[in-house]
């Protein structure tokens, strides 16, 4: 009887102790969630969602969602329960705009039709509650005809322009669609502009003799068109408009960065030069032949005028660097000025660097930064960013190549040389191949930390002024090179926004600029990668890919995959569940696991206690300890 009382008291103690442990675990998990939420909030504060003026550019940013009601990009914490929110690119409505022209003696008509498809969140049902207008100016709006079915919503209206209003060969206007006093944002900014031409045969843009760019910036929809004087349509040579639906601005100075497919600086060579001047720089500009007609060309390199600019070929400018006042670095700026006062300024994304060079530069002493992490995929050929010092000064790097030392003592160099240093502290190299049939290490190298170094050739002048080359081996025993697994591809699909999504594994180890995606049957079409995650790549094709079935994906210099399109997903795919629902399921499973573990521990302790009381002779000291504890 006494043993029974002791057992009951001990079981009550174990029950209370187990319950306390369970409460403690639940309390710790609750504390973890605010911490995670705080981390996400900190991350979101670093991203300016409001800069994005279209749904597709908004939803590729972490923590940003597109409000279909307000047509603005907002932090997703601002919308907790709204149904008219696009949180990923695939949820963005897709707009298809068709402009059809008809010419009469008095009028030029444009039948403007907008087709809204890929409506996954009920946007067209929301629009049906409002009068939808098409506007050409703030005070000139007309109601659009609307037709809705299960697949899409079609809006249409006929715009008229009196032909006598055309004082020149063409006239471009900004148009926009309004609902509930909100301007509808198209992904293609050019859809907001219509050009009326005097001649019927010129109703379509002549892309062979005109360069066109449309972009969003500072809250404005910008449209720029510059045509050759040889254009058969004889349309206006220079047009630059900017409008936000409330204000119209016609400016003479157009400033374009490398965001436009038809207007950009393709390459600059070299990207560095000595401060002494006299270096010839070659700049390739897309559609340069159109901009250069009867215009004055000015080139500025890193803030310093590049003298004697000359046209060499249809897309090439050469100029000679001057002596800068300091040691600057910066973009290349090419300016075209016309006799009528119009100015086009094109800024490169490439950065140019001036450096100091003495007549005798002494012994080169490049070093590597000790806090960087280097790595590449096993097949090699991908970009590796190298940071350090003295890559340019006091001597000029003429070539450099990255190598790794394998565990068996074999040294593997990259197949190609590094790019010229961006500046004295930064260069981009190619990763070496660490797998292959010519040695015994293959997949086993993945995950290894290897010694690495750089073989750098420096050019310098000796005391007599004769140029010499010197090979310098640069390495740091503190740094290691990490071998990542090669990308593995499964299939691809095309989302509702026309973007191609390639599915696979280990895709985060290759930079987007190292990935080339093309249709197998149309190699001239390129899909520009704008997002790379662990399991997927997203790219925007330069042409329609509705019927695309097979693509070629190239990583770096040589790793090529052929990928087949994925079959249509099942409607009951569990991966389509909302993120919040999956989170609740995960938390519930975790709590069930913790509860089951506690129950198992309780059962085990109860069994041990029963065994000790029923068999006191098996462990006398244990029984005494139990008796003393329960007696207390």
BAFI-120434 format. One record per residue (C-alpha): residue number from 1; x, y, z. Coordinates in steps of 0.02 Angstrom, whole numbers. Layout:
N
SITE   num       px       py       pz
SITE   NUM        X        Y        Z
...
***
This chain:
632
SITE   num       px       py       pz
SITE     1        0        0        0
SITE     2      143      117       41
SITE     3      225       73     -124
SITE     4       63      115     -214
SITE     5       57      289     -133
SITE     6      239      319     -177
SITE     7      206      270     -357
SITE     8       55      385     -373
SITE     9      151      533     -301
SITE    10      296      503     -419
SITE    11      182      489     -571
SITE    12       98      654     -524
SITE    13      270      734     -514
SITE    14      319      665     -685
SITE    15      156      723     -761
SITE    16      182      899     -694
SITE    17      365      901     -748
SITE    18      322      840     -925
SITE    19      185      970     -942
SITE    20      306     1106     -888
SITE    21      430     1048    -1020
SITE    22      294     1051    -1153
SITE    23      243     1228    -1105
SITE    24      425     1282    -1109
SITE    25      448     1211    -1285
SITE    26      290     1296    -1347
SITE    27      347     1461    -1269
SITE    28      516     1448    -1358
SITE    29      429     1416    -1526
SITE    30      316     1567    -1499
SITE    31      470     1674    -1464
SITE    32      549     1614    -1625
SITE    33      408     1678    -1735
SITE    34      417     1861    -1681
SITE    35      604     1852    -1708
SITE    36      580     1785    -1883
SITE    37      445     1915    -1917
SITE    38      564     2050    -1857
SITE    39      698     1987    -1976
SITE    40      576     1991    -2122
SITE    41      522     2165    -2074
SITE    42      703     2223    -2071
SITE    43      730     2148    -2244
SITE    44      574     2231    -2312
SITE    45      631     2401    -2250
SITE    46      783     2387    -2363
SITE    47      676     2362    -2520
SITE    48      583     2510    -2594
SITE    49      428     2429    -2668
SITE    50      352     2593    -2728
SITE    51      488     2612    -2861
SITE    52      407     2475    -2966
SITE    53      268     2538    -3078
SITE    54      212     2371    -3154
SITE    55      151     2208    -3080
SITE    56      289     2099    -3153
SITE    57      430     2210    -3091
SITE    58      348     2227    -2921
SITE    59      317     2044    -2883
SITE    60      495     1986    -2920
SITE    61      552     2086    -2768
SITE    62      548     1999    -2598
SITE    63      415     2065    -2480
SITE    64      328     2164    -2620
SITE    65      153     2135    -2688
SITE    66       50     2222    -2823
SITE    67     -115     2301    -2773
SITE    68     -236     2279    -2919
SITE    69     -358     2403    -2841
SITE    70     -230     2542    -2823
SITE    71     -112     2488    -2964
SITE    72       36     2515    -2848
SITE    73      177     2410    -2777
SITE    74      170     2396    -2588
SITE    75      251     2302    -2445
SITE    76      153     2141    -2421
SITE    77      133     2174    -2234
SITE    78       13     2314    -2284
SITE    79     -111     2188    -2356
SITE    80     -156     2043    -2242
SITE    81     -324     1985    -2311
SITE    82     -355     2073    -2477
SITE    83     -404     1959    -2620
SITE    84     -350     2079    -2758
SITE    85     -164     2061    -2727
SITE    86      -34     1983    -2843
SITE    87      108     1913    -2737
SITE    88      206     1826    -2876
SITE    89      237     1855    -3061
SITE    90      120     1714    -3113
SITE    91      -28     1804    -3031
SITE    92       -6     1964    -3130
SITE    93     -144     1996    -3259
SITE    94      -80     1990    -3437
SITE    95     -124     2132    -3555
SITE    96     -123     2115    -3744
SITE    97     -145     2281    -3836
SITE    98     -191     2289    -4021
SITE    99     -191     2452    -4121
SITE   100     -278     2448    -4291
SITE   101     -279     2603    -4402
SITE   102     -401     2661    -4534
SITE   103     -374     2813    -4646
SITE   104     -506     2928    -4725
SITE   105     -496     3099    -4805
SITE   106     -541     3187    -4642
SITE   107     -498     3067    -4502
SITE   108     -368     2943    -4446
SITE   109     -450     2809    -4339
SITE   110     -365     2694    -4216
SITE   111     -463     2546    -4151
SITE   112     -382     2522    -3979
SITE   113     -416     2351    -3902
SITE   114     -353     2283    -3735
SITE   115     -369     2099    -3690
SITE   116     -350     2056    -3505
SITE   117     -308     1873    -3473
SITE   118     -225     1766    -3338
SITE   119     -350     1831    -3210
SITE   120     -311     1721    -3059
SITE   121     -374     1837    -2922
SITE   122     -540     1903    -2993
SITE   123     -480     2071    -3061
SITE   124     -600     2076    -3209
SITE   125     -750     2048    -3092
SITE   126     -690     2198    -2992
SITE   127     -674     2305    -3148
SITE   128     -853     2264    -3198
SITE   129     -911     2369    -3049
SITE   130     -840     2528    -3126
SITE   131     -853     2631    -3283
SITE   132     -692     2607    -3381
SITE   133     -632     2757    -3481
SITE   134     -493     2783    -3606
SITE   135     -409     2953    -3593
SITE   136     -292     3049    -3706
SITE   137     -277     3199    -3592
SITE   138     -334     3233    -3415
SITE   139     -500     3308    -3474
SITE   140     -528     3202    -3629
SITE   141     -598     3032    -3582
SITE   142     -724     2916    -3665
SITE   143     -808     2759    -3599
SITE   144     -739     2596    -3669
SITE   145     -843     2451    -3730
SITE   146     -822     2300    -3618
SITE   147     -850     2115    -3648
SITE   148     -810     1979    -3520
SITE   149     -805     1790    -3530
SITE   150     -725     1653    -3428
SITE   151     -557     1670    -3515
SITE   152     -531     1858    -3531
SITE   153     -599     2033    -3528
SITE   154     -596     2136    -3689
SITE   155     -598     2327    -3687
SITE   156     -609     2427    -3848
SITE   157     -632     2603    -3912
SITE   158     -605     2700    -4073
SITE   159     -493     2853    -4063
SITE   160     -508     2987    -4198
SITE   161     -381     3115    -4251
SITE   162     -423     3252    -4375
SITE   163     -297     3232    -4517
SITE   164     -282     3421    -4530
SITE   165     -212     3419    -4353
SITE   166      -56     3334    -4417
SITE   167       58     3482    -4446
SITE   168      202     3361    -4471
SITE   169      220     3186    -4542
SITE   170      172     3103    -4377
SITE   171       95     3137    -4207
SITE   172      121     3034    -4048
SITE   173        1     3042    -3900
SITE   174       -5     2964    -3727
SITE   175     -162     2863    -3687
SITE   176     -215     2774    -3529
SITE   177     -362     2679    -3457
SITE   178     -448     2734    -3296
SITE   179     -560     2642    -3174
SITE   180     -618     2717    -3010
SITE   181     -503     2865    -3052
SITE   182     -353     2743    -3054
SITE   183     -237     2727    -3203
SITE   184     -215     2548    -3267
SITE   185      -30     2502    -3280
SITE   186       28     2400    -3430
SITE   187      185     2293    -3416
SITE   188      239     2357    -3587
SITE   189      251     2545    -3568
SITE   190      249     2568    -3757
SITE   191       65     2514    -3756
SITE   192       24     2684    -3679
SITE   193       80     2778    -3836
SITE   194       -1     2790    -4008
SITE   195       84     2865    -4160
SITE   196      -31     2932    -4297
SITE   197       59     2942    -4465
SITE   198       -2     3045    -4612
SITE   199       27     2903    -4734
SITE   200      -70     2740    -4720
SITE   201       76     2633    -4773
SITE   202      176     2699    -4624
SITE   203       52     2653    -4488
SITE   204      172     2520    -4423
SITE   205      340     2568    -4349
SITE   206      486     2546    -4467
SITE   207      605     2458    -4347
SITE   208      744     2448    -4477
SITE   209      769     2637    -4473
SITE   210      700     2688    -4303
SITE   211      757     2654    -4124
SITE   212      620     2652    -3992
SITE   213      630     2647    -3803
SITE   214      491     2650    -3672
SITE   215      522     2644    -3485
SITE   216      452     2696    -3316
SITE   217      549     2820    -3210
SITE   218      509     2947    -3073
SITE   219      323     2909    -3087
SITE   220      319     2945    -3273
SITE   221      292     2835    -3425
SITE   222      433     2883    -3543
SITE   223      431     2856    -3731
SITE   224      575     2894    -3847
SITE   225      587     2868    -4035
SITE   226      730     2921    -4146
SITE   227      725     2885    -4333
SITE   228      847     2896    -4475
SITE   229      829     3034    -4603
SITE   230      823     2895    -4731
SITE   231      660     2828    -4657
SITE   232      538     2794    -4798
SITE   233      390     2859    -4697
SITE   234      471     3030    -4672
SITE   235      408     3031    -4493
SITE   236      468     3147    -4357
SITE   237      651     3110    -4322
SITE   238      653     3146    -4135
SITE   239      513     3114    -4011
SITE   240      526     3110    -3821
SITE   241      370     3113    -3714
SITE   242      341     3083    -3529
SITE   243      172     3073    -3445
SITE   244       95     3006    -3285
SITE   245      -87     3026    -3331
SITE   246      -94     3197    -3247
SITE   247       51     3292    -3322
SITE   248      123     3297    -3497
SITE   249      303     3347    -3524
SITE   250      391     3367    -3691
SITE   251      578     3379    -3665
SITE   252      726     3405    -3780
SITE   253      851     3308    -3674
SITE   254      830     3120    -3663
SITE   255      934     3023    -3536
SITE   256      933     2835    -3566
SITE   257     1022     2702    -3462
SITE   258     1056     2523    -3519
SITE   259      876     2468    -3489
SITE   260      821     2480    -3671
SITE   261      845     2338    -3795
SITE   262      866     2454    -3945
SITE   263      966     2594    -3861
SITE   264     1114     2547    -3751
SITE   265     1302     2536    -3735
SITE   266     1343     2355    -3776
SITE   267     1528     2355    -3731
SITE   268     1675     2464    -3682
SITE   269     1854     2408    -3715
SITE   270     1964     2429    -3618
SITE   271     1879     2466    -3453
SITE   272     2034     2542    -3375
SITE   273     2172     2660    -3431
SITE   274     2320     2753    -3355
SITE   275     2299     2931    -3295
SITE   276     2431     2987    -3419
SITE   277     2298     2982    -3557
SITE   278     2319     2929    -3736
SITE   279     2224     2764    -3725
SITE   280     2107     2724    -3869
SITE   281     1936     2668    -3805
SITE   282     1814     2572    -3916
SITE   283     1629     2592    -3875
SITE   284     1493     2490    -3959
SITE   285     1318     2567    -3957
SITE   286     1163     2483    -4024
SITE   287     1086     2585    -4168
SITE   288     1230     2709    -4165
SITE   289     1212     2736    -4353
SITE   290     1039     2811    -4327
SITE   291     1090     2928    -4185
SITE   292     1248     2989    -4273
SITE   293     1163     3056    -4430
SITE   294     1196     3244    -4440
SITE   295     1228     3251    -4253
SITE   296     1375     3304    -4147
SITE   297     1448     3165    -4038
SITE   298     1525     3194    -3866
SITE   299     1599     3053    -3759
SITE   300     1637     3066    -3573
SITE   301     1735     2926    -3490
SITE   302     1726     2919    -3299
SITE   303     1689     3105    -3293
SITE   304     1830     3153    -3413
SITE   305     1805     3204    -3594
SITE   306     1866     3071    -3717
SITE   307     1941     3171    -3860
SITE   308     1925     3149    -4049
SITE   309     1770     3034    -4054
SITE   310     1755     2947    -4222
SITE   311     1626     2830    -4296
SITE   312     1700     2665    -4351
SITE   313     1569     2550    -4427
SITE   314     1382     2554    -4397
SITE   315     1386     2535    -4207
SITE   316     1563     2583    -4150
SITE   317     1643     2742    -4081
SITE   318     1828     2762    -4044
SITE   319     1902     2902    -3940
SITE   320     2062     2944    -3846
SITE   321     2068     2968    -3657
SITE   322     2127     3133    -3584
SITE   323     2217     3160    -3418
SITE   324     2093     3164    -3273
SITE   325     2116     3284    -3130
SITE   326     2099     3145    -3001
SITE   327     2086     2954    -3006
SITE   328     1901     2935    -3047
SITE   329     1795     2789    -3097
SITE   330     1623     2796    -3174
SITE   331     1514     2754    -3323
SITE   332     1538     2802    -3504
SITE   333     1419     2938    -3564
SITE   334     1387     2961    -3752
SITE   335     1293     3118    -3803
SITE   336     1213     3153    -3973
SITE   337     1163     3334    -4007
SITE   338     1053     3382    -4156
SITE   339     1045     3552    -4243
SITE   340      865     3572    -4183
SITE   341      918     3566    -4000
SITE   342      871     3386    -3961
SITE   343      998     3291    -3855
SITE   344     1010     3104    -3824
SITE   345     1122     3047    -3680
SITE   346     1159     2861    -3663
SITE   347     1241     2802    -3502
SITE   348     1332     2635    -3496
SITE   349     1314     2506    -3359
SITE   350     1500     2469    -3379
SITE   351     1617     2561    -3259
SITE   352     1780     2637    -3322
SITE   353     1932     2659    -3208
SITE   354     2083     2773    -3219
SITE   355     2242     2717    -3127
SITE   356     2416     2779    -3089
SITE   357     2568     2705    -3178
SITE   358     2747     2757    -3139
SITE   359     2895     2730    -3255
SITE   360     2963     2593    -3142
SITE   361     2824     2512    -3043
SITE   362     2939     2402    -2938
SITE   363     2891     2229    -2882
SITE   364     2704     2195    -2900
SITE   365     2625     2151    -2734
SITE   366     2441     2103    -2760
SITE   367     2349     2033    -2609
SITE   368     2180     1949    -2582
SITE   369     2050     2006    -2457
SITE   370     2041     1886    -2311
SITE   371     1852     1899    -2281
SITE   372     1785     1837    -2448
SITE   373     1709     1668    -2490
SITE   374     1751     1598    -2660
SITE   375     1673     1450    -2748
SITE   376     1609     1380    -2912
SITE   377     1516     1231    -2985
SITE   378     1612     1070    -3017
SITE   379     1607     1087    -3207
SITE   380     1686     1261    -3199
SITE   381     1669     1406    -3320
SITE   382     1560     1518    -3211
SITE   383     1598     1692    -3143
SITE   384     1697     1710    -2981
SITE   385     1716     1883    -2904
SITE   386     1890     1915    -2835
SITE   387     1924     2055    -2713
SITE   388     2094     2114    -2657
SITE   389     2219     2255    -2686
SITE   390     2352     2308    -2812
SITE   391     2267     2221    -2960
SITE   392     2304     2375    -3066
SITE   393     2425     2481    -2967
SITE   394     2573     2498    -2967
SITE   395     2575     2394    -3128
SITE   396     2448     2342    -3259
SITE   397     2371     2168    -3258
SITE   398     2385     2098    -3434
SITE   399     2314     1926    -3390
SITE   400     2259     1825    -3239
SITE   401     2195     1648    -3216
SITE   402     2115     1563    -3066
SITE   403     2173     1389    -3011
SITE   404     2132     1263    -2874
SITE   405     2239     1126    -2794
SITE   406     2150      959    -2780
SITE   407     2174      841    -2634
SITE   408     2287      727    -2737
SITE   409     2406      871    -2777
SITE   410     2342      905    -2954
SITE   411     2326     1090    -2998
SITE   412     2178     1137    -3108
SITE   413     2177     1305    -3199
SITE   414     2021     1387    -3269
SITE   415     1994     1362    -3456
SITE   416     1993     1550    -3488
SITE   417     2076     1706    -3419
SITE   418     1996     1829    -3301
SITE   419     1913     1987    -3365
SITE   420     2019     2145    -3356
SITE   421     2013     2215    -3178
SITE   422     1867     2331    -3148
SITE   423     1979     2434    -3035
SITE   424     2127     2412    -2918
SITE   425     2028     2302    -2798
SITE   426     1906     2199    -2902
SITE   427     1908     2077    -3048
SITE   428     1798     1936    -3115
SITE   429     1876     1767    -3156
SITE   430     1811     1600    -3219
SITE   431     1799     1448    -3106
SITE   432     1911     1297    -3143
SITE   433     1841     1128    -3190
SITE   434     1862     1006    -3044
SITE   435     1778      854    -3121
SITE   436     1816      759    -3281
SITE   437     1882      598    -3355
SITE   438     2066      646    -3351
SITE   439     2085      619    -3164
SITE   440     2008      514    -3027
SITE   441     1908      645    -2932
SITE   442     1732      677    -2995
SITE   443     1573      703    -2894
SITE   444     1668      671    -2732
SITE   445     1744      846    -2747
SITE   446     1574      927    -2718
SITE   447     1572     1007    -2547
SITE   448     1761     1008    -2527
SITE   449     1863     1159    -2475
SITE   450     2014     1175    -2590
SITE   451     2167     1285    -2591
SITE   452     2166     1410    -2734
SITE   453     2268     1551    -2808
SITE   454     2291     1669    -2955
SITE   455     2427     1668    -3086
SITE   456     2440     1852    -3133
SITE   457     2549     1924    -3271
SITE   458     2598     2106    -3242
SITE   459     2664     2224    -3375
SITE   460     2789     2354    -3319
SITE   461     2927     2465    -3387
SITE   462     3105     2437    -3329
SITE   463     3229     2577    -3300
SITE   464     3269     2589    -3485
SITE   465     3085     2609    -3530
SITE   466     3067     2435    -3607
SITE   467     2904     2347    -3568
SITE   468     2923     2182    -3477
SITE   469     2805     2047    -3413
SITE   470     2816     1970    -3241
SITE   471     2716     1819    -3178
SITE   472     2659     1832    -2997
SITE   473     2573     1692    -2900
SITE   474     2445     1759    -2779
SITE   475     2367     1651    -2643
SITE   476     2314     1657    -2462
SITE   477     2323     1505    -2347
SITE   478     2176     1576    -2248
SITE   479     2057     1570    -2396
SITE   480     1975     1414    -2469
SITE   481     1880     1378    -2629
SITE   482     1713     1288    -2605
SITE   483     1654     1166    -2739
SITE   484     1467     1181    -2773
SITE   485     1365     1045    -2860
SITE   486     1324     1068    -3044
SITE   487     1150     1135    -3085
SITE   488     1022      999    -3117
SITE   489      872     1039    -3228
SITE   490      705      947    -3233
SITE   491      585     1041    -3348
SITE   492      517     1213    -3388
SITE   493      349     1300    -3400
SITE   494      280     1466    -3464
SITE   495      182     1569    -3337
SITE   496       35     1682    -3374
SITE   497      147     1833    -3394
SITE   498      245     1753    -3536
SITE   499      400     1721    -3429
SITE   500      490     1554    -3440
SITE   501      515     1461    -3275
SITE   502      650     1325    -3276
SITE   503      638     1200    -3132
SITE   504      783     1104    -3055
SITE   505      909     1096    -2912
SITE   506     1067     1189    -2861
SITE   507     1024     1337    -2973
SITE   508     1075     1472    -2849
SITE   509     1261     1446    -2873
SITE   510     1267     1522    -3049
SITE   511     1245     1709    -3078
SITE   512     1103     1760    -3197
SITE   513     1228     1842    -3316
SITE   514     1315     1672    -3334
SITE   515     1155     1586    -3394
SITE   516     1100     1585    -3576
SITE   517      927     1514    -3616
SITE   518      871     1494    -3797
SITE   519      738     1394    -3890
SITE   520      819     1246    -3978
SITE   521      724     1280    -4140
SITE   522      752     1471    -4133
SITE   523      930     1504    -4073
SITE   524      916     1688    -4118
SITE   525      784     1712    -3981
SITE   526      856     1739    -3808
SITE   527      772     1727    -3639
SITE   528      850     1852    -3518
SITE   529      866     1781    -3341
SITE   530      807     1902    -3207
SITE   531      789     1786    -3057
SITE   532      885     1631    -2999
SITE   533      836     1532    -2843
SITE   534      882     1362    -2777
SITE   535      745     1271    -2873
SITE   536      703     1384    -3021
SITE   537      762     1508    -3151
SITE   538      648     1643    -3220
SITE   539      683     1730    -3385
SITE   540      594     1850    -3502
SITE   541      599     1796    -3686
SITE   542      630     1921    -3825
SITE   543      492     1842    -3930
SITE   544      331     1744    -3904
SITE   545      357     1571    -3829
SITE   546      176     1511    -3823
SITE   547      217     1354    -3925
SITE   548      392     1328    -3856
SITE   549      429     1145    -3814
SITE   550      618     1125    -3798
SITE   551      750     1247    -3735
SITE   552      938     1247    -3717
SITE   553     1013     1311    -3554
SITE   554     1199     1352    -3547
SITE   555     1289     1385    -3383
SITE   556     1454     1476    -3398
SITE   557     1569     1428    -3541
SITE   558     1522     1248    -3577
SITE   559     1390     1166    -3465
SITE   560     1238     1141    -3580
SITE   561     1069     1062    -3540
SITE   562      921     1025    -3653
SITE   563      756     1044    -3560
SITE   564      580      990    -3611
SITE   565      422     1085    -3568
SITE   566      323     1025    -3417
SITE   567      150      952    -3441
SITE   568        3     1055    -3377
SITE   569       -4     1044    -3186
SITE   570     -148      958    -3098
SITE   571     -276     1073    -3019
SITE   572     -262      979    -2855
SITE   573      -73     1001    -2843
SITE   574      -37     1022    -2655
SITE   575      103     1144    -2697
SITE   576      -31     1267    -2752
SITE   577      -95     1283    -2574
SITE   578      -79     1458    -2501
SITE   579       84     1493    -2411
SITE   580       -5     1534    -2247
SITE   581      -97     1367    -2252
SITE   582       64     1270    -2281
SITE   583      142     1365    -2135
SITE   584       -2     1315    -2019
SITE   585       15     1133    -2074
SITE   586      203     1137    -2040
SITE   587      179     1213    -1866
SITE   588       43     1086    -1824
SITE   589      153      940    -1876
SITE   590      294     1010    -1769
SITE   591      181     1026    -1616
SITE   592      114      849    -1641
SITE   593      293      784    -1650
SITE   594      340      875    -1488
SITE   595      184      811    -1401
SITE   596      218      632    -1458
SITE   597      397      644    -1395
SITE   598      339      706    -1225
SITE   599      212      564    -1214
SITE   600      347      438    -1254
SITE   601      458      509    -1117
SITE   602      315      504     -993
SITE   603      278      323    -1036
SITE   604      461      275    -1018
SITE   605      477      362     -849
SITE   606      316      281     -788
SITE   607      381      110     -839
SITE   608      546      140     -750
SITE   609      460      198     -591
SITE   610      343       47     -590
SITE   611      489      -69     -618
SITE   612      590        6     -475
SITE   613      446       -6     -349
SITE   614      394     -181     -399
SITE   615      573     -245     -400
SITE   616      664     -153     -259
SITE   617      795     -291     -246
SITE   618      858     -255     -423
SITE   619      926      -85     -372
SITE   620      923      -48     -189
SITE   621     1006      122     -204
SITE   622      882      173     -337
SITE   623      735      124     -225
SITE   624      807      223      -81
SITE   625      828      376     -192
SITE   626      649      361     -250
SITE   627      583      342      -71
SITE   628      678      494       -9
SITE   629      620      599     -156
SITE   630      437      553     -138
SITE   631      443      572       50
SITE   632      497      751       29
***
